[in-house]
């Protein structure tokens, strides 16, 4: 039930936060919780600003205390929190198709998120067992969502060169922290699965690294630039067109206008080669 409790908390936050970017920021924090033994602020402290200003937020913050405290002190629970956060998009899509909270809970349980050592065969067997309890129309709708997510998650392997894949290995070496690297790749996965604009994804990565290991950003950024150039097959007539299409038209204006990040963005853009 722990996974479903976390999921319900995320659903309430998603509904309560009027600004989608604020919810995204919260997910970024939750993707890579740090234990209380680290020389850093606790997850409870880091997320506190999201649960202020009005009674509904304060009430949600009070409900979140057991979840955040457990993640701060229990690495296994922190890993579960990360898995639920990474799966939130799919969970939300599927539960929207189900009849009630009982079915939603059963679906979340069927994914075996609370069993980190479960094999792919075990997860599929559990999931298929759940699907058999649904009526045919709902089962087909749920299967369509799951198949869509599975195909999207294969996008990296289908569209990227071996050079780009090797860049992930380099990223792993630079990050040199299993939990942080898992959070980093989860953000990349969401970029491909949910087609999140690259500039939004880059902002999430930057915030993640800045929060937990800022000293590696200068080494990590050129690798991300290379991955971006590998993905991008569009041709641009000018540098200004590149900036407009990739940073202004897809919601990156906030990224560019942030005084704290402006130097980082200019440095990142400065290293890009624009094909004429």
MODELLER restraints for C-alpha pairs under 7 A, 6 or more apart:
rsr = mdl.restraints
at = mdl.atoms
rsr.add(forms.Gaussian(group=physical.xy_distance, feature=features.Distance(at['CA:3:A'], at['CA:84:A']), mean=6.51, stdev=0.5))
rsr.add(forms.Gaussian(group=physical.xy_distance, feature=features.Distance(at['CA:3:A'], at['CA:113:A']), mean=6.67, stdev=0.5))
rsr.add(forms.Gaussian(group=physical.xy_distance, feature=features.Distance(at['CA:3:A'], at['CA:114:A']), mean=6.52, stdev=0.5))
rsr.add(forms.Gaussian(group=physical.xy_distance, feature=features.Distance(at['CA:4:A'], at['CA:105:A']), mean=5.98, stdev=0.5))
rsr.add(forms.Gaussian(group=physical.xy_distance, feature=features.Distance(at['CA:4:A'], at['CA:108:A']), mean=6.16, stdev=0.5))
rsr.add(forms.Gaussian(group=physical.xy_distance, feature=features.Distance(at['CA:6:A'], at['CA:81:A']), mean=6.94, stdev=0.5))
rsr.add(forms.Gaussian(group=physical.xy_distance, feature=features.Distance(at['CA:7:A'], at['CA:84:A']), mean=6.59, stdev=0.5))
rsr.add(forms.Gaussian(group=physical.xy_distance, feature=features.Distance(at['CA:14:A'], at['CA:23:A']), mean=6.13, stdev=0.5))
rsr.add(forms.Gaussian(group=physical.xy_distance, feature=features.Distance(at['CA:17:A'], at['CA:23:A']), mean=6.29, stdev=0.5))
rsr.add(forms.Gaussian(group=physical.xy_distance, feature=features.Distance(at['CA:26:A'], at['CA:47:A']), mean=6.92, stdev=0.5))
rsr.add(forms.Gaussian(group=physical.xy_distance, feature=features.Distance(at['CA:27:A'], at['CA:85:A']), mean=6.52, stdev=0.5))
rsr.add(forms.Gaussian(group=physical.xy_distance, feature=features.Distance(at['CA:28:A'], at['CA:204:A']), mean=6.57, stdev=0.5))
rsr.add(forms.Gaussian(group=physical.xy_distance, feature=features.Distance(at['CA:28:A'], at['CA:208:A']), mean=6.39, stdev=0.5))
rsr.add(forms.Gaussian(group=physical.xy_distance, feature=features.Distance(at['CA:30:A'], at['CA:82:A']), mean=6.43, stdev=0.5))
rsr.add(forms.Gaussian(group=physical.xy_distance, feature=features.Distance(at['CA:31:A'], at['CA:82:A']), mean=4.66, stdev=0.5))
rsr.add(forms.Gaussian(group=physical.xy_distance, feature=features.Distance(at['CA:31:A'], at['CA:85:A']), mean=6.39, stdev=0.5))
rsr.add(forms.Gaussian(group=physical.xy_distance, feature=features.Distance(at['CA:31:A'], at['CA:183:A']), mean=5.40, stdev=0.5))
rsr.add(forms.Gaussian(group=physical.xy_distance, feature=features.Distance(at['CA:32:A'], at['CA:82:A']), mean=6.64, stdev=0.5))
rsr.add(forms.Gaussian(group=physical.xy_distance, feature=features.Distance(at['CA:32:A'], at['CA:179:A']), mean=6.38, stdev=0.5))
rsr.add(forms.Gaussian(group=physical.xy_distance, feature=features.Distance(at['CA:32:A'], at['CA:180:A']), mean=5.87, stdev=0.5))
rsr.add(forms.Gaussian(group=physical.xy_distance, feature=features.Distance(at['CA:32:A'], at['CA:183:A']), mean=5.52, stdev=0.5))
rsr.add(forms.Gaussian(group=physical.xy_distance, feature=features.Distance(at['CA:33:A'], at['CA:43:A']), mean=6.09, stdev=0.5))
rsr.add(forms.Gaussian(group=physical.xy_distance, feature=features.Distance(at['CA:33:A'], at['CA:71:A']), mean=6.68, stdev=0.5))
rsr.add(forms.Gaussian(group=physical.xy_distance, feature=features.Distance(at['CA:33:A'], at['CA:72:A']), mean=6.80, stdev=0.5))
rsr.add(forms.Gaussian(group=physical.xy_distance, feature=features.Distance(at['CA:33:A'], at['CA:78:A']), mean=6.18, stdev=0.5))
rsr.add(forms.Gaussian(group=physical.xy_distance, feature=features.Distance(at['CA:34:A'], at['CA:42:A']), mean=6.80, stdev=0.5))
rsr.add(forms.Gaussian(group=physical.xy_distance, feature=features.Distance(at['CA:34:A'], at['CA:43:A']), mean=6.87, stdev=0.5))
rsr.add(forms.Gaussian(group=physical.xy_distance, feature=features.Distance(at['CA:34:A'], at['CA:72:A']), mean=6.23, stdev=0.5))
rsr.add(forms.Gaussian(group=physical.xy_distance, feature=features.Distance(at['CA:35:A'], at['CA:72:A']), mean=4.62, stdev=0.5))
rsr.add(forms.Gaussian(group=physical.xy_distance, feature=features.Distance(at['CA:35:A'], at['CA:73:A']), mean=5.48, stdev=0.5))
rsr.add(forms.Gaussian(group=physical.xy_distance, feature=features.Distance(at['CA:35:A'], at['CA:75:A']), mean=6.79, stdev=0.5))
rsr.add(forms.Gaussian(group=physical.xy_distance, feature=features.Distance(at['CA:36:A'], at['CA:42:A']), mean=5.97, stdev=0.5))
rsr.add(forms.Gaussian(group=physical.xy_distance, feature=features.Distance(at['CA:36:A'], at['CA:72:A']), mean=5.34, stdev=0.5))
rsr.add(forms.Gaussian(group=physical.xy_distance, feature=features.Distance(at['CA:36:A'], at['CA:73:A']), mean=5.76, stdev=0.5))
rsr.add(forms.Gaussian(group=physical.xy_distance, feature=features.Distance(at['CA:42:A'], at['CA:72:A']), mean=6.19, stdev=0.5))
rsr.add(forms.Gaussian(group=physical.xy_distance, feature=features.Distance(at['CA:43:A'], at['CA:68:A']), mean=6.10, stdev=0.5))
rsr.add(forms.Gaussian(group=physical.xy_distance, feature=features.Distance(at['CA:43:A'], at['CA:72:A']), mean=6.10, stdev=0.5))
rsr.add(forms.Gaussian(group=physical.xy_distance, feature=features.Distance(at['CA:44:A'], at['CA:68:A']), mean=5.49, stdev=0.5))
rsr.add(forms.Gaussian(group=physical.xy_distance, feature=features.Distance(at['CA:44:A'], at['CA:69:A']), mean=6.45, stdev=0.5))
rsr.add(forms.Gaussian(group=physical.xy_distance, feature=features.Distance(at['CA:51:A'], at['CA:57:A']), mean=4.61, stdev=0.5))
rsr.add(forms.Gaussian(group=physical.xy_distance, feature=features.Distance(at['CA:51:A'], at['CA:58:A']), mean=5.10, stdev=0.5))
rsr.add(forms.Gaussian(group=physical.xy_distance, feature=features.Distance(at['CA:51:A'], at['CA:60:A']), mean=6.83, stdev=0.5))
rsr.add(forms.Gaussian(group=physical.xy_distance, feature=features.Distance(at['CA:51:A'], at['CA:61:A']), mean=5.03, stdev=0.5))
rsr.add(forms.Gaussian(group=physical.xy_distance, feature=features.Distance(at['CA:52:A'], at['CA:58:A']), mean=5.50, stdev=0.5))
rsr.add(forms.Gaussian(group=physical.xy_distance, feature=features.Distance(at['CA:70:A'], at['CA:77:A']), mean=6.38, stdev=0.5))
rsr.add(forms.Gaussian(group=physical.xy_distance, feature=features.Distance(at['CA:71:A'], at['CA:77:A']), mean=5.32, stdev=0.5))
rsr.add(forms.Gaussian(group=physical.xy_distance, feature=features.Distance(at['CA:71:A'], at['CA:78:A']), mean=4.17, stdev=0.5))
rsr.add(forms.Gaussian(group=physical.xy_distance, feature=features.Distance(at['CA:80:A'], at['CA:113:A']), mean=6.73, stdev=0.5))
rsr.add(forms.Gaussian(group=physical.xy_distance, feature=features.Distance(at['CA:80:A'], at['CA:114:A']), mean=6.27, stdev=0.5))
rsr.add(forms.Gaussian(group=physical.xy_distance, feature=features.Distance(at['CA:83:A'], at['CA:113:A']), mean=6.76, stdev=0.5))
rsr.add(forms.Gaussian(group=physical.xy_distance, feature=features.Distance(at['CA:86:A'], at['CA:186:A']), mean=6.19, stdev=0.5))
rsr.add(forms.Gaussian(group=physical.xy_distance, feature=features.Distance(at['CA:94:A'], at['CA:142:A']), mean=5.81, stdev=0.5))
rsr.add(forms.Gaussian(group=physical.xy_distance, feature=features.Distance(at['CA:94:A'], at['CA:145:A']), mean=6.83, stdev=0.5))
rsr.add(forms.Gaussian(group=physical.xy_distance, feature=features.Distance(at['CA:95:A'], at['CA:104:A']), mean=5.28, stdev=0.5))
rsr.add(forms.Gaussian(group=physical.xy_distance, feature=features.Distance(at['CA:97:A'], at['CA:138:A']), mean=6.73, stdev=0.5))
rsr.add(forms.Gaussian(group=physical.xy_distance, feature=features.Distance(at['CA:97:A'], at['CA:142:A']), mean=6.98, stdev=0.5))
rsr.add(forms.Gaussian(group=physical.xy_distance, feature=features.Distance(at['CA:98:A'], at['CA:104:A']), mean=6.36, stdev=0.5))
rsr.add(forms.Gaussian(group=physical.xy_distance, feature=features.Distance(at['CA:107:A'], at['CA:130:A']), mean=6.51, stdev=0.5))
rsr.add(forms.Gaussian(group=physical.xy_distance, feature=features.Distance(at['CA:110:A'], at['CA:126:A']), mean=5.18, stdev=0.5))
rsr.add(forms.Gaussian(group=physical.xy_distance, feature=features.Distance(at['CA:110:A'], at['CA:127:A']), mean=5.04, stdev=0.5))
rsr.add(forms.Gaussian(group=physical.xy_distance, feature=features.Distance(at['CA:110:A'], at['CA:130:A']), mean=6.39, stdev=0.5))
rsr.add(forms.Gaussian(group=physical.xy_distance, feature=features.Distance(at['CA:111:A'], at['CA:123:A']), mean=5.75, stdev=0.5))
rsr.add(forms.Gaussian(group=physical.xy_distance, feature=features.Distance(at['CA:111:A'], at['CA:126:A']), mean=6.88, stdev=0.5))
rsr.add(forms.Gaussian(group=physical.xy_distance, feature=features.Distance(at['CA:111:A'], at['CA:127:A']), mean=6.10, stdev=0.5))
rsr.add(forms.Gaussian(group=physical.xy_distance, feature=features.Distance(at['CA:112:A'], at['CA:118:A']), mean=6.97, stdev=0.5))
rsr.add(forms.Gaussian(group=physical.xy_distance, feature=features.Distance(at['CA:112:A'], at['CA:123:A']), mean=6.18, stdev=0.5))
rsr.add(forms.Gaussian(group=physical.xy_distance, feature=features.Distance(at['CA:131:A'], at['CA:139:A']), mean=5.86, stdev=0.5))
rsr.add(forms.Gaussian(group=physical.xy_distance, feature=features.Distance(at['CA:149:A'], at['CA:193:A']), mean=6.35, stdev=0.5))
rsr.add(forms.Gaussian(group=physical.xy_distance, feature=features.Distance(at['CA:152:A'], at['CA:192:A']), mean=6.44, stdev=0.5))
rsr.add(forms.Gaussian(group=physical.xy_distance, feature=features.Distance(at['CA:152:A'], at['CA:193:A']), mean=4.76, stdev=0.5))
rsr.add(forms.Gaussian(group=physical.xy_distance, feature=features.Distance(at['CA:153:A'], at['CA:189:A']), mean=6.71, stdev=0.5))
rsr.add(forms.Gaussian(group=physical.xy_distance, feature=features.Distance(at['CA:153:A'], at['CA:192:A']), mean=6.50, stdev=0.5))
rsr.add(forms.Gaussian(group=physical.xy_distance, feature=features.Distance(at['CA:153:A'], at['CA:193:A']), mean=5.27, stdev=0.5))
rsr.add(forms.Gaussian(group=physical.xy_distance, feature=features.Distance(at['CA:155:A'], at['CA:192:A']), mean=6.43, stdev=0.5))
rsr.add(forms.Gaussian(group=physical.xy_distance, feature=features.Distance(at['CA:156:A'], at['CA:192:A']), mean=7.00, stdev=0.5))
rsr.add(forms.Gaussian(group=physical.xy_distance, feature=features.Distance(at['CA:160:A'], at['CA:231:A']), mean=6.85, stdev=0.5))
rsr.add(forms.Gaussian(group=physical.xy_distance, feature=features.Distance(at['CA:164:A'], at['CA:227:A']), mean=5.68, stdev=0.5))
rsr.add(forms.Gaussian(group=physical.xy_distance, feature=features.Distance(at['CA:164:A'], at['CA:230:A']), mean=6.80, stdev=0.5))
rsr.add(forms.Gaussian(group=physical.xy_distance, feature=features.Distance(at['CA:167:A'], at['CA:223:A']), mean=6.42, stdev=0.5))
rsr.add(forms.Gaussian(group=physical.xy_distance, feature=features.Distance(at['CA:171:A'], at['CA:220:A']), mean=6.45, stdev=0.5))
rsr.add(forms.Gaussian(group=physical.xy_distance, feature=features.Distance(at['CA:172:A'], at['CA:181:A']), mean=6.10, stdev=0.5))
rsr.add(forms.Gaussian(group=physical.xy_distance, feature=features.Distance(at['CA:174:A'], at['CA:216:A']), mean=6.84, stdev=0.5))
rsr.add(forms.Gaussian(group=physical.xy_distance, feature=features.Distance(at['CA:174:A'], at['CA:220:A']), mean=6.62, stdev=0.5))
rsr.add(forms.Gaussian(group=physical.xy_distance, feature=features.Distance(at['CA:175:A'], at['CA:181:A']), mean=6.21, stdev=0.5))
rsr.add(forms.Gaussian(group=physical.xy_distance, feature=features.Distance(at['CA:175:A'], at['CA:216:A']), mean=6.92, stdev=0.5))
rsr.add(forms.Gaussian(group=physical.xy_distance, feature=features.Distance(at['CA:184:A'], at['CA:205:A']), mean=6.46, stdev=0.5))
rsr.add(forms.Gaussian(group=physical.xy_distance, feature=features.Distance(at['CA:187:A'], at['CA:201:A']), mean=6.73, stdev=0.5))
rsr.add(forms.Gaussian(group=physical.xy_distance, feature=features.Distance(at['CA:190:A'], at['CA:196:A']), mean=6.81, stdev=0.5))
rsr.add(forms.Gaussian(group=physical.xy_distance, feature=features.Distance(at['CA:191:A'], at['CA:197:A']), mean=6.88, stdev=0.5))
rsr.add(forms.Gaussian(group=physical.xy_distance, feature=features.Distance(at['CA:191:A'], at['CA:201:A']), mean=6.26, stdev=0.5))
rsr.add(forms.Gaussian(group=physical.xy_distance, feature=features.Distance(at['CA:197:A'], at['CA:250:A']), mean=6.39, stdev=0.5))
rsr.add(forms.Gaussian(group=physical.xy_distance, feature=features.Distance(at['CA:199:A'], at['CA:246:A']), mean=6.61, stdev=0.5))
rsr.add(forms.Gaussian(group=physical.xy_distance, feature=features.Distance(at['CA:199:A'], at['CA:247:A']), mean=5.97, stdev=0.5))
rsr.add(forms.Gaussian(group=physical.xy_distance, feature=features.Distance(at['CA:199:A'], at['CA:252:A']), mean=5.94, stdev=0.5))
rsr.add(forms.Gaussian(group=physical.xy_distance, feature=features.Distance(at['CA:200:A'], at['CA:252:A']), mean=6.59, stdev=0.5))
rsr.add(forms.Gaussian(group=physical.xy_distance, feature=features.Distance(at['CA:209:A'], at['CA:217:A']), mean=6.63, stdev=0.5))
rsr.add(forms.Gaussian(group=physical.xy_distance, feature=features.Distance(at['CA:235:A'], at['CA:275:A']), mean=6.01, stdev=0.5))
rsr.add(forms.Gaussian(group=physical.xy_distance, feature=features.Distance(at['CA:235:A'], at['CA:276:A']), mean=6.70, stdev=0.5))
rsr.add(forms.Gaussian(group=physical.xy_distance, feature=features.Distance(at['CA:236:A'], at['CA:242:A']), mean=6.06, stdev=0.5))
rsr.add(forms.Gaussian(group=physical.xy_distance, feature=features.Distance(at['CA:236:A'], at['CA:274:A']), mean=6.67, stdev=0.5))
rsr.add(forms.Gaussian(group=physical.xy_distance, feature=features.Distance(at['CA:236:A'], at['CA:275:A']), mean=6.12, stdev=0.5))
rsr.add(forms.Gaussian(group=physical.xy_distance, feature=features.Distance(at['CA:236:A'], at['CA:276:A']), mean=5.89, stdev=0.5))
rsr.add(forms.Gaussian(group=physical.xy_distance, feature=features.Distance(at['CA:237:A'], at['CA:276:A']), mean=5.16, stdev=0.5))
rsr.add(forms.Gaussian(group=physical.xy_distance, feature=features.Distance(at['CA:238:A'], at['CA:274:A']), mean=6.95, stdev=0.5))
rsr.add(forms.Gaussian(group=physical.xy_distance, feature=features.Distance(at['CA:238:A'], at['CA:276:A']), mean=6.74, stdev=0.5))
rsr.add(forms.Gaussian(group=physical.xy_distance, feature=features.Distance(at['CA:239:A'], at['CA:274:A']), mean=6.18, stdev=0.5))
rsr.add(forms.Gaussian(group=physical.xy_distance, feature=features.Distance(at['CA:247:A'], at['CA:253:A']), mean=6.28, stdev=0.5))
rsr.add(forms.Gaussian(group=physical.xy_distance, feature=features.Distance(at['CA:256:A'], at['CA:262:A']), mean=5.87, stdev=0.5))
rsr.add(forms.Gaussian(group=physical.xy_distance, feature=features.Distance(at['CA:256:A'], at['CA:265:A']), mean=6.86, stdev=0.5))
